């Protein structure tokens, strides 16, 4: 009797899970998601979306190969690279400002920056 109930319960859970998956897939294809194409680094995806809407495709900056930035000097071991909320801590010499300007200026982005220092 106990095995019969267990099999019946598992079958019901399987049937319910299949029904929920089917509903989720139906609504995922039914509801359109609109993307904002100006802040993410994958312009090909946004061009497909804009062509679907009949709008002019987004013209990104030409893809160029840039060297990976290197540290100008060795950082101390106790210097953190991530905050507790997983935001990157950028130190001078770890980025190329001309490269960032070349990539993001045509996108007309507004970026906020907070700088603080804690002394010992």
N, C-alpha and C positions, 0 to 999 in steps of 0.2 A: 504494500500500500504506500509506504514511504517513497520507494523508488518510482512508483507511478506518479506521485505528486511532484517529485523533483523533475522528472522528464516533462511533465505537463507545464511546470513553471518555466523551465529552460526553453521549451518550444514557444511559449507565450512571449518571453523576453526576446527571442530571436525574431519573431513575427513583428513585435512592436519596434524593435531596432530597425528592421528592414523598412517598415512604414515610415518611420521618422527620417531615415536616410533618403527615401524617395521624395518625401515632402520637402526636405532641405534642398535637394537637387532641383526640384521643380521651381521653388521660390528663388533660388540662386540664379537660374536662367531667366526668370520672369522679371525680377527687379533689376533695373539698370543702375550701375554704379558710375558716377561721374567723377573723373579725376581732375585734379588741378595740375596742368602740365608744366608748371614753371618752377618747381622746387625740387624735383627728383632728377637724378642723373641718367635717366633712360629715355631719351627723346624718341626712340623708335616706337615705343609703346604708345606714346602720346600722339604721334603722327597717325598711327592707325585709328585711334579714337577720333581725331580731328577729321580725317578723311571720311569716316563713317558719318559724322555730323555735317559734312559738306563744307567745312571751314578750311582755311589756308593752313597747310602743314607748318609746323614749328621748325625753324631753321637753326639748328644748334651750331655751336662753335665746331670748326673742323677738328676731327680727332687727331691729336698729335701725340707723339711719344715723348714723355718727359722723364728725366731720371728721378728715381726715388730720393726724396730729401734725406740727407744724412746729418747726424749730429756734428756740429762744428767742434764741440769739445765734449769730453766724457761727463755725463751727469753723475752726481753723487747717488749712491745706492738708496739713500733714504728719501730721495725726491719721488713723489708720487706721479703716476701717469694717468690715473683715473680717480674721480671723486667717488664717494660712497654711493651716489645715485648714477654712476657709470657715465658721467660726462667726461670727455677727454680733457686733460690738463696739457695745454700746449706751451712749450717753452721756446724762447727765442732760439732760432737756428734749426728748428724742426719742421719748418714749412717755407715755401717759396711764395712771397706775396705777389710777384708778377704773374706766376702761374695761376694763382687763385683769382686774380683780377681778370686775366685772359679768359678763364672758364666761366666765371659767374657774373661779370659785368654785363654781357649781352642779355642775360636772363632778367635783369632789372630787379634783383633781389634786395630786400632790406634785412640786414643781419644785426642783431643786438649782441653786445659784448659786455660782459661784466668782469672787471678786473679787481682783485683784492689781494692783499698781502697780509700775512700773519707773521709777526716777529716773535723771536724767542726771548 
